[in-house]
Amino acid sequence: MQTSNSSTESRSWVHSLSLGALTAMLMLTTNTAFSQARLHGLFSSHMVLQRDMPAPIWGWASPGEVVNLDFQGHSLHTKADAEGSWKILLPPTPAGGPYSITVRASNTIVLDDVLFGDVWVCGGQSNMQYTLQMLGYDEPDSARAYNGQLRFINVSVDLDYLPKKDIKGGQWARSTPESIRNLSGVGYFFGQYLQQHLGVPIGLVSSNLGATTIETWMSNEALKAFPQFDAITSQVGRLNKSFAQLDAELKEYRKSWDRDYYLKGPGIEQHWERPETDVSGWQEMDIPKFWEDAGLKDHDGAVWFRKTFDLPEGFSADTFNIALNQIDDYDITWVNGVKVGESFGNRNWRNYFFPASILKPKGNVLVSRVFDIGGQGGFYTAPFWGNPILNGKWKFKAGLKIDARTFPIPTVPNGSFFSHPSLLYNGSIAPLMPFGIRGVIWYQGESNALPGRSEEYAGLLPAMIRDWRAHWGLGAFPFLIVQLANYLPEAQQPGESSWAELREAQMKALSEPHTAIATAIDIGDANDIHPKNKRDLGQRLGLAARKAAYGEDIVYSGPVFQSCTIEGDKARVSFSSTGSGLSTTDKYGYIRGFAIAGAGRKFYWAQAYIDGNTVVVHSPDVPRPVAVRYAWADNPGPLGLCNKEGLPALPFRTDNWELSTAGKKFVFDEHGF
């Protein structure tokens, strides 16, 4: 399946995806008959349900079966519909617990230690997904770590062409020193802040994945408003089949297709997958690379690849992972003659987990039969995303040759976790609905900024917010956005910046009601796209929640640009969210980060000083200024402008000149990341 092109995202996201995460959606089949009633995967002991609103609980049973639910003296019941689905609404319940919930049908399910409080969804890419363990953070306060009023569930990543009904996996956990190591760092600090401030239970539903673009988290319906996605939305619409349906069709198709077309040729007949195969006449190729680029021209069909590898020193796990990333188009893979996996689809990611018992300390033989159905073929994902087993020299030999014009091709699920529009929405967000929530915190955008699609983001993010709210059916619930951190080398001269333009696009989403932003402009890391300071960010999100979700009259943000007036050779900038007044962290009162331009649109670094609740900006190089920018860079360096509450000013520009990313939009790439 396919991905985004952020080469600076951690490769660990790809290699941590289990074989189940890559294939479970291909192995599940729809079943409308249930021998026992079961609950949706979001419901388990230790969960938090949303307080003060009807709380839906739903699941599946045999069609027509009566389902009873007992809760705090309430006896509720319903009947499963023709497809086996049922749903019961618990009455609005104030914060509190723990409670027990009993579901009775042909079987009995008991949920213990259930709390009612506020539930927040934690969405986005790797900076949201980054766990406390990845941050190297150990909570020093044991009372905070053992917080029974903070609960979370990590939703297992899943994807599909159509919205799924259930999550693939996940289990609610109470906050303990051990459990929180696997919790989103941003989510943890946000949840702790809210729980301590509100004094009510907080539940975090963490559904996110590193390296992902925003369009992967948007529904097909939302994307139809944007013509650049027409090729994807129309294809999915015409197909109108889930991964499970396509897999079932492929299984049936292969009964004759394997025999007549696919599993043929000398490699199959002579069992080239066996370790004892004579490979003295095989050639060598550096992988990853399309084989056409390595000199194997005009060959469609099978090419067999082989290499040996040793176990890492000290390896003692029960399972082993072979990560082959993306392959054009199909593959079957063996280790020491044992088949460990196979996949179809050139955009799909290959991660094969298998019992380590088939391995030897030295000289394990890895064989992959790669099958190309036309165009380019081979292992192709950039080497950055590779690993010592994948990257490097492989022996290869051509096998079955086909005529791509006449070879029958089955329709298979084919799309990357990281960049294929709507797949993550369908697999990892749609199944959460209509679970009761208080709101969403969202940290994403790097994978749209890096390829320079920042201006496009200004339309996509508000569309996604509106779409999630419409599908959830809870009205305009609060949606809190993290503005991207400073990253990459500090700007030496004022200039254009896709990172700054993405931050502006995030600000434009504040036109949607009940939204707020928490900036990370001052707590990033020039050398790390995953800055470690998630504590301040979580607390800033908590402040934003107090304002947008709980209606508190507080200063939750640093100064926000309001207006600019030209006074001769100076520009005077006014702000909202000044709180107790403007301030600077510089002991000499200097304010860095301002640039000023005249009619020629060339920006120069400017001198700036605070004058009451305004900032005066000027430069001897610009005698007649017309525009001011602040912190307008991938990394503007150290900044000092803030309010007296200590919250940093947000980046801005006063001009409306065409952006450097104007017109750059999503383009479907057959071999996209």
C-alpha positions in Angstrom: 0.0 0.0 0.0 1.2 3.5 -0.6 2.8 6.4 1.4 3.8 10.1 1.8 7.2 11.4 0.6 8.5 12.8 3.9 11.9 11.2 4.0 12.5 12.8 7.3 9.7 10.9 9.0 11.0 8.1 11.2 11.3 4.8 9.4 10.1 3.1 12.5 6.5 3.7 11.5 6.8 1.5 8.5 8.7 -1.2 10.2 6.5 -1.3 13.3 3.4 -2.2 11.2 2.6 -5.8 11.8 1.8 -8.3 9.1 -1.7 -8.2 10.6 -1.9 -4.4 10.0 -1.0 -4.9 6.4 -3.1 -8.0 5.6 -5.9 -8.2 8.1 -8.1 -6.0 6.0 -7.5 -8.5 3.2 -8.3 -11.5 5.3 -11.5 -10.4 7.0 -14.8 -11.4 5.5 -18.2 -9.9 6.2 -20.4 -12.1 8.4 -23.9 -11.2 9.3 -24.6 -14.2 11.5 -23.1 -14.2 15.0 -23.1 -17.2 17.3 -22.6 -14.8 20.2 -23.3 -11.2 20.7 -20.2 -9.0 20.7 -19.4 -5.4 21.3 -17.7 -2.9 19.0 -13.9 -2.9 19.8 -14.1 0.5 21.5 -16.0 -0.9 24.4 -14.1 -2.7 27.1 -13.5 -2.6 30.8 -11.6 0.5 32.1 -13.1 2.7 29.3 -14.3 6.3 29.6 -17.6 7.2 28.1 -18.6 10.8 27.4 -20.4 12.4 30.2 -23.6 14.5 30.1 -24.9 13.2 26.7 -26.6 10.0 25.5 -23.8 7.5 25.3 -24.2 5.0 22.4 -23.1 1.4 22.9 -23.3 -0.9 19.9 -22.2 -4.2 18.5 -23.5 -7.3 16.7 -25.6 -10.3 17.4 -27.6 -12.8 15.4 -30.3 -11.1 13.3 -33.4 -10.5 15.3 -31.8 -11.4 18.6 -32.9 -9.4 21.6 -30.0 -7.6 23.3 -30.4 -6.4 26.9 -28.2 -3.9 28.7 -28.2 -3.2 32.5 -26.6 -0.1 33.9 -27.1 1.7 37.2 -30.7 0.5 37.6 -31.6 1.0 33.9 -32.7 -2.0 32.0 -32.5 -1.3 28.3 -33.1 -3.5 25.3 -33.1 -3.6 21.6 -33.2 -6.1 18.8 -30.4 -6.8 16.3 -31.4 -5.8 12.7 -31.3 -7.9 9.6 -27.5 -7.5 9.4 -27.0 -8.3 13.0 -26.3 -4.7 14.1 -27.7 -3.3 17.3 -27.2 0.0 19.3 -28.4 1.1 22.8 -28.2 4.6 24.1 -27.2 5.0 27.8 -28.9 8.0 29.5 -26.8 11.2 30.0 -24.6 10.5 33.0 -22.5 13.0 34.9 -18.8 12.5 35.5 -18.1 9.7 37.8 -17.7 6.0 38.3 -16.5 3.3 38.4 -19.6 1.5 37.0 -20.4 -1.9 35.6 -22.3 -2.4 32.4 -23.8 -5.8 31.6 -24.9 -6.8 28.0 -27.0 -10.0 27.8 -28.1 -11.9 24.7 -27.3 -15.5 24.0 -24.2 -14.8 26.0 -23.3 -12.3 28.7 -20.6 -9.5 28.5 -19.6 -7.6 31.6 -17.7 -4.3 31.5 -16.1 -3.3 34.8 -14.4 -0.1 36.0 -16.2 2.1 33.5 -15.9 5.9 34.0 -17.8 8.8 32.6 -15.8 11.9 31.8 -14.6 13.7 28.7 -13.3 11.8 25.7 -10.8 13.3 23.2 -9.6 11.9 20.0 -5.9 12.3 19.3 -5.3 12.4 15.5 -2.6 13.2 13.1 0.9 11.9 12.1 4.1 11.0 13.9 4.3 14.0 16.2 0.9 12.9 17.7 1.8 9.2 17.5 5.2 9.7 19.2 4.9 7.9 22.5 6.5 8.7 25.8 8.8 5.8 25.3 10.0 7.2 21.9 10.5 10.5 23.6 12.6 8.9 26.3 10.4 10.3 28.9 9.8 8.7 32.3 7.2 10.3 34.5 9.0 11.4 37.7 5.8 12.0 39.6 4.4 8.6 40.5 1.1 10.1 41.5 0.6 11.5 38.0 1.7 8.2 36.4 -0.7 6.2 38.6 -3.7 8.3 37.6 -6.8 6.2 37.5 -8.8 9.1 36.2 -6.8 9.1 32.9 -7.5 6.3 30.5 -6.6 5.7 26.9 -7.0 3.3 23.9 -4.5 3.0 21.1 -6.6 2.2 18.0 -4.8 -0.3 15.7 -4.1 1.2 12.3 -6.4 -0.1 9.6 -7.5 1.1 6.1 -10.1 0.3 3.5 -11.8 1.7 0.4 -15.1 1.9 2.2 -15.8 3.0 5.8 -15.3 0.0 8.2 -17.8 -0.8 11.0 -15.3 -1.8 13.7 -11.7 -1.0 14.7 -9.1 -3.7 14.1 -7.8 -3.7 17.6 -7.1 -1.7 20.8 -7.8 -2.0 24.5 -8.6 0.6 27.1 -5.8 1.0 29.7 -5.5 3.0 33.0 -2.6 5.3 33.4 0.3 3.5 35.0 4.1 4.0 34.7 4.1 1.0 32.4 1.1 1.7 30.2 1.8 5.3 29.5 5.0 4.4 27.8 2.9 3.4 24.8 0.7 6.6 24.9 1.1 9.6 22.7 3.3 12.1 24.4 1.1 15.0 23.3 -2.0 13.1 24.4 -0.5 12.3 27.8 0.4 15.8 28.7 -2.9 17.2 27.3 -4.9 14.6 29.2 -3.0 15.1 32.5 -3.5 18.8 32.2 -7.2 18.6 31.6 -7.8 15.9 34.2 -6.1 17.9 36.9 -7.7 21.1 35.9 -11.3 19.8 35.5 -11.2 17.1 38.1 -13.1 14.7 35.9 -12.0 11.5 34.1 -10.3 12.0 30.8 -10.4 9.3 28.0 -8.0 9.5 25.1 -8.8 7.7 21.8 -5.4 7.7 20.0 -5.8 7.1 16.2 -2.9 8.3 14.2 0.0 7.3 12.1 3.4 8.8 11.2 4.3 10.1 7.7 0.6 10.5 6.7 -0.9 13.2 4.6 -4.1 14.9 5.5 -6.1 13.4 2.6 -5.6 9.9 4.0 -7.7 11.0 7.0 -10.5 12.5 4.9 -13.6 10.7 3.6 -14.2 10.1 0.0 -17.2 12.5 0.2 -15.1 15.3 1.6 -12.5 14.8 -1.1 -15.1 15.1 -3.9 -15.1 18.8 -3.4 -11.5 19.0 -4.7 -10.9 18.1 -8.4 -7.4 17.0 -7.8 -8.7 13.9 -6.1 -11.2 13.0 -8.9 -9.1 10.0 -10.1 -9.2 8.4 -6.7 -12.8 9.3 -5.6 -14.3 8.2 -8.9 -12.3 4.9 -8.9 -13.4 4.1 -5.4 -17.0 5.1 -6.3 -17.1 2.9 -9.3 -15.6 0.0 -7.5 -17.7 0.4 -4.4 -16.1 -2.6 -2.7 -14.3 -3.1 0.6 -10.9 -4.7 1.0 -12.7 -7.8 2.4 -14.9 -8.1 -0.6 -12.0 -7.7 -3.0 -10.0 -10.3 -1.1 -12.9 -12.8 -1.2 -13.1 -12.2 -5.0 -9.3 -12.7 -5.3 -9.4 -16.0 -3.4 -12.0 -17.3 -5.8 -10.2 -15.9 -8.8 -7.0 -17.6 -7.9 -8.5 -21.1 -8.1 -7.9 -21.1 -11.8 -5.7 -18.0 -12.3 -2.8 -19.4 -10.3 -2.8 -22.6 -12.3 -3.3 -21.1 -15.7 -1.3 -17.8 -15.5 0.4 -16.8 -12.3 2.1 -19.8 -10.7 4.0 -20.9 -13.8 7.4 -20.8 -15.2 10.8 -22.3 -14.5 11.2 -20.8 -11.0 8.0 -22.4 -9.8 8.6 -25.7 -11.6 12.3 -26.0 -10.4 11.6 -24.6 -6.9 14.1 -21.7 -6.9 12.8 -20.8 -3.5 14.8 -23.7 -2.0 18.1 -22.8 -0.3 20.0 -25.5 -2.2 19.2 -23.9 -5.6 22.3 -23.4 -7.7 22.6 -19.6 -8.1 26.1 -19.6 -9.7 24.6 -18.2 -12.9 22.4 -15.6 -11.3 23.3 -11.9 -11.7 23.5 -9.1 -9.1 21.3 -6.0 -8.6 21.4 -3.2 -6.0 18.1 -3.0 -4.2 15.8 -1.0 -4.0 15.6 -0.3 -7.8 13.3 -0.9 -10.7 14.8 -3.7 -12.6 14.5 -1.7 -15.9 17.0 0.8 -14.3 19.4 -2.1 -13.6 19.5 -3.2 -17.2 16.7 -5.8 -17.3 14.7 -4.3 -20.1 11.4 -5.4 -21.7 10.7 -8.1 -19.1 7.2 -8.3 -17.6 6.4 -11.3 -15.4 8.5 -13.0 -12.7 12.0 -12.1 -11.5 13.4 -14.1 -8.6 15.6 -12.3 -6.1 17.8 -14.0 -3.5 20.1 -12.9 -0.7 21.4 -14.2 2.6 21.3 -12.6 6.0 22.4 -13.2 9.6 20.4 -12.8 12.7 21.2 -9.6 14.7 23.6 -10.3 17.5 21.7 -11.1 20.7 18.3 -11.7 18.9 16.0 -13.8 21.0 12.5 -12.9 20.0 9.9 -15.5 19.0 9.0 -13.7 15.8 11.1 -12.0 13.1 10.1 -9.3 10.6 11.2 -9.0 7.0 10.3 -5.5 5.8 10.4 -5.4 2.0 8.5 -2.1 1.7 6.8 -1.5 -1.7 7.1 -3.9 -4.6 5.8 -3.6 -8.1 3.4 -5.5 -8.5 3.1 -8.9 -6.7 5.5 -11.0 -4.6 5.8 -14.3 -2.8 8.5 -14.5 -0.2 10.3 -17.4 1.4 12.9 -17.7 4.2 15.0 -20.9 4.3 12.5 -22.5 1.9 9.4 -21.6 4.1 6.8 -19.3 2.6 6.5 -16.3 5.0 4.2 -14.0 3.0 2.7 -12.8 -0.3 1.1 -9.6 -1.4 -0.6 -8.1 -4.4 -0.6 -4.4 -5.4 2.3 -2.1 -6.2 1.5 0.5 -3.6 1.1 -1.9 -0.7 3.7 -2.2 2.0 5.3 -5.6 2.7 6.0 -6.5 6.3 6.2 -10.2 6.9 6.3 -11.5 10.4 7.0 -15.2 11.0 8.2 -17.6 13.6 11.9 -17.1 14.4 12.2 -20.9 14.8 12.8 -21.3 11.0 15.9 -19.1 11.2 19.6 -19.9 11.8 22.2 -17.6 13.4 24.0 -17.3 10.1 23.3 -17.6 6.4 19.5 -17.5 6.2 18.3 -17.6 2.6 15.7 -15.0 1.6 14.0 -15.5 -1.7 11.3 -13.2 -3.2 9.5 -13.9 -6.5 8.6 -10.5 -7.8 5.9 -10.4 -10.5 5.4 -7.3 -12.7 2.2 -7.0 -14.7 3.4 -4.1 -16.9 5.4 -0.9 -16.7 8.3 -0.9 -14.2 8.9 -3.8 -11.9 10.8 -4.5 -8.7 11.5 -3.2 -5.2 11.2 0.5 -5.5 10.7 2.4 -2.2 13.5 4.9 -1.5 16.6 3.5 0.3 16.0 5.8 3.2 13.0 3.6 4.2 14.9 0.4 3.8 16.8 -1.8 6.3 20.0 -3.9 6.2 18.2 -6.9 4.9 16.4 -5.1 2.1 19.0 -2.6 1.0 22.0 -3.8 -0.8 23.0 -6.5 -3.4 20.6 -9.3 -4.3 21.1 -12.1 -6.8 18.4 -12.3 -9.4 17.2 -14.3 -12.3 14.3 -13.8 -14.7 11.6 -16.4 -14.6 8.2 -16.5 -16.3 7.8 -13.8 -19.0 4.3 -12.6 -19.8 2.6 -10.4 -22.4 1.3 -7.5 -20.2 -1.3 -6.6 -22.9 -3.1 -9.9 -22.6 -2.3 -11.1 -19.0 -5.4 -11.2 -16.9 -5.2 -8.9 -13.9 -7.4 -9.3 -10.8 -8.6 -6.2 -8.9 -6.9 -6.0 -5.5 -6.7 -3.6 -2.6 -3.9 -1.3 -3.5 -3.1 1.8 -1.5 -0.5 3.1 0.9 -1.2 3.8 4.6 0.7 7.1 4.2 -0.7 8.9 1.2 -3.6 7.1 -0.4 -6.7 9.4 0.0 -9.4 8.3 2.4 -8.0 4.9 3.4 -7.1 5.8 7.0 -10.3 7.6 7.4 -12.2 4.5 6.4 -10.2 2.1 8.5 -9.3 4.2 11.6 -11.7 7.1 12.0 -15.0 6.1 10.5 -15.2 3.0 12.9 -15.0 5.4 15.9 -18.3 7.0 15.0 -20.7 7.6 16.7 -18.7 7.0 19.9 -19.3 9.9 22.3 -16.5 12.4 22.3 -15.8 15.9 23.7 -13.5 16.9 20.9 -10.4 16.3 18.8 -6.7 17.3 19.1 -4.9 17.3 15.7 -1.2 17.4 15.0 -0.5 16.9 11.3 0.8 18.8 8.3 4.5 18.0 7.9 3.8 15.5 5.2 1.8 18.1 3.2 4.4 20.9 3.8 7.5 18.9 2.8 6.3 18.3 -0.8 5.1 21.9 -1.0 1.3 21.5 -0.9 0.8 24.1 1.9 -1.6 26.4 0.2 -3.8 23.4 -0.7 -3.9 22.5 3.0 -5.9 25.7 3.7 -8.9 24.1 1.9 -8.3 20.6 3.1 -8.2 21.1 6.8 -11.4 23.0 7.2 -13.1 20.5 4.9 -11.9 17.6 7.1 -13.1 19.3 10.2 -16.6 19.9 8.8 -16.7 16.3 7.4 -15.7 14.6 10.7 -18.3 16.7 12.5 -21.0 15.9 10.0 -20.3 12.1 10.1 -20.0 12.0 13.9 -23.3 13.6 14.3 -22.4 15.5 17.5 -22.5 19.0 16.1 -19.6 21.4 16.0 -17.5 19.6 18.7 -14.2 21.4 19.5 -11.3 20.8 17.2 -7.9 21.9 18.5 -5.0 22.2 16.0 -1.2 22.1 16.7 0.6 24.7 14.6 3.8 23.2 13.2 7.0 23.5 15.1 10.2 25.3 13.9 12.3 22.8 11.9 15.3 22.7 9.6 18.3 25.1 9.6 17.5 28.6 10.8 16.7 31.0 8.0 19.7 33.4 7.3 17.6 35.7 5.1 13.9 36.4 4.8 12.3 34.3 2.0 9.6 31.9 1.1 8.8 28.9 3.2 6.4 26.0 2.6 6.5 25.4 6.4 5.4 28.9 7.1 2.7 28.7 4.5 1.4 25.5 6.1 1.2 27.3 9.5 -0.9 30.0 7.8 -3.1 27.4 6.3 -3.7 25.9 9.8 -4.6 29.4 11.1 -7.2 29.7 8.3 -9.0 26.7 9.8 -9.9 28.9 12.8 -12.7 30.3 10.6 -14.6 27.1 11.5 -16.5 27.4 14.8 -15.2 26.0 18.0 -11.6 25.6 16.8 -8.4 26.8 18.4 -4.7 26.6 17.8 -1.7 25.8 19.9 1.5 26.9 18.3 4.8 25.0 18.6 6.8 27.7 16.8 9.2 28.1 19.7 9.6 24.6 21.0 10.8 22.7 17.9 14.2 21.3 16.9 16.1 22.3 13.8 17.6 18.8 13.5 14.6 16.7 14.5 11.2 16.7 12.9 10.0 15.1 16.2 10.7 17.7 18.8 10.9 16.3 22.4 9.1 19.1 24.2 5.6 17.7 24.2 4.9 18.9 27.8 4.5 22.6 26.9 2.5 21.6 23.8 0.1 19.4 25.7 -0.4 22.2 28.2 -1.0 24.8 25.4 -3.6 22.4 24.0 -5.1 22.2 27.4 -5.4 26.0 27.6 -7.0 25.9 24.1 -9.5 23.3 25.3 -10.4 25.4 28.3 -11.4 28.2 26.0 -12.9 26.4 23.0 -14.4 23.4 24.7 -15.2 24.6 28.2 -15.9 28.3 27.6 -13.5 29.7 30.1 -12.6 33.4 29.8 -8.9 32.9 29.7 -5.9 33.9 27.6 -5.2 30.6 25.8 -2.9 31.9 23.0 0.0 34.1 22.4 -0.5 37.4 20.4 -2.3 36.9 17.1 -2.0 39.4 14.3 -4.9 41.8 14.0 -4.0 44.7 11.8 -1.2 46.7 10.4 -0.9 50.5 9.6 1.8 52.3 7.8 3.2 55.4 9.5 5.8 56.9 7.2 8.8 54.6 7.2 7.4 52.4 9.9 4.7 49.8 10.2 2.6 49.5 13.4 1.3 46.0 14.1 -1.7 45.4 16.4 -2.6 42.1 18.0 -5.4 40.2 19.7 -4.7 37.7 22.6 -2.3 40.2 24.2 -3.5 39.2 27.7 -1.9 41.4 30.3 0.2 43.0 27.6 2.9 42.4 25.1 6.3 41.3 26.3 9.6 39.9 25.1 11.8 37.3 26.6 14.9 39.2 25.4 16.5 40.9 28.4 17.5 43.9 26.2 14.0 44.2 24.7 15.0 43.1 21.2 12.4 41.4 19.1 13.7 39.0 16.5 11.8 37.4 13.6 10.3 40.4 11.8 10.9 41.2 8.1 9.6 44.1 6.2 9.2 44.8 2.5 8.3 47.7 0.1 6.4 47.6 -3.2 9.2 45.6 -4.7 8.2 42.7 -2.5 11.8 42.1 -1.3 11.9 41.4 2.4 14.6 42.6 4.7 15.2 41.8 8.4 13.6 44.5 10.5 14.1 46.2 13.8 11.1 46.0 16.0 10.1 47.3 19.4 7.0 47.1 21.6 4.9 50.3 21.9 2.0 49.7 24.3 0.0 46.8 22.8 1.5 47.2 19.4 4.9 46.4 17.7 6.6 49.0 15.6 8.6 47.6 12.7 11.1 49.4 10.5 14.3 49.0 8.4 16.6 51.5 6.8 16.5 49.3 3.7 12.7 49.9 3.3 11.9 53.6 3.5 8.3 53.0 2.2 7.1 49.8 3.7 3.9 48.0 2.6 4.2 44.5 4.2 5.4 42.8 7.4 6.1 39.2 8.1 6.9 37.6 11.4 8.5 34.2 12.0 8.0 33.5 8.3 10.4 30.6 7.8 10.8 26.9 8.2 12.8 27.7 11.3 12.8 31.4 12.3 15.3 30.8 15.0 14.9 32.0 18.6 11.8 34.2 19.1 10.9 36.4 22.0 7.6 38.1 21.3 4.9 36.9 23.6 2.2 38.1 26.0 2.9 38.6 29.7 1.3 35.2 30.3 4.4 33.8 28.5 2.6 32.5 25.4 4.5 33.1 22.1 3.2 35.2 19.3 1.9 33.2 16.3 3.6 33.6 12.9 1.9 35.9 10.4 2.1 38.0 7.2 0.3 41.2 6.4 0.5 40.8 2.6 -1.7 38.7 0.3 0.9 38.1 -2.3 1.0 34.8 -4.1 2.6 32.0 -2.0 5.4 29.9 -3.2 3.2 26.8 -2.9 0.3 28.3 -4.9 -1.3 25.9 -7.3 0.7 22.9 -6.0 -1.8 20.1 -5.4 -2.2 16.4 -4.9 -1.2 14.4 -8.0 -1.8 10.7 -8.1 1.5 8.8 -8.4 1.4 5.2 -9.4 4.6 4.7 -7.4 4.0 7.2 -4.6 5.3 6.6 -1.1 
